[in-house]
Each structure stands twice: as structure tokens, then as C-alpha cells.
């Protein structure tokens, strides 16, 4: 699993939450460029990807990763899914989780 979010405190919380549930977090990235580089190096099975990154739109990153037969992508945001309409499905991501509802169970449900 790779965690991509521009807020380090959130990455730390997500890492602890996922690792305590048995997930192996291979790395973290703060932006799209870092995410793409980390995927190339670590080849994670899944990426927890923030929609709003400082250098690029998370939907575009998800589309690029999934088009290349890459890892499963789960999008996250501090906003609700309704704010993004069909963009989640169009990106090729497995689904969307609001950050306030992030849990190992919500991640597992989208990755199974």
C-alpha cells in the first residue's frame, strides 16, 4: 500500500490505522510526482490517493495508474463523494472514502 496525501499528519494517521489492521505500507508521497515515482519503485498492490494534490489532480493520477494496469486506487478527500460526481468512476479508481470515514474496513471493502 502507498499513501499519497500532501498533509503529513494525515499520512501518519492513515499509516498507523492501516498497519494496525495488517496492511503493509510500502511508502508515502506528498504529491503526484512522488506518487508516480514511488509506484515505479515499490510496485504496491494498492494506493490510497488524495484527490487534491499540490502538483496535479488526483483523478488524473488515478487514471494514469489504472490505465497502465497498475495498482488498485482508492481515492480520499476531506470533501464528500457527492462533490465529485462521476469523476471517481471515470478515473478507474475502485472507489472513494471521505477522510473522516477512513478505516481499515472501508479500505478492505473497496479492495476486495
Order of alpha helices (4+ residues) and beta strands (2+ residues): beta-alpha-beta-alpha-beta-alpha-beta-alpha-beta-alpha
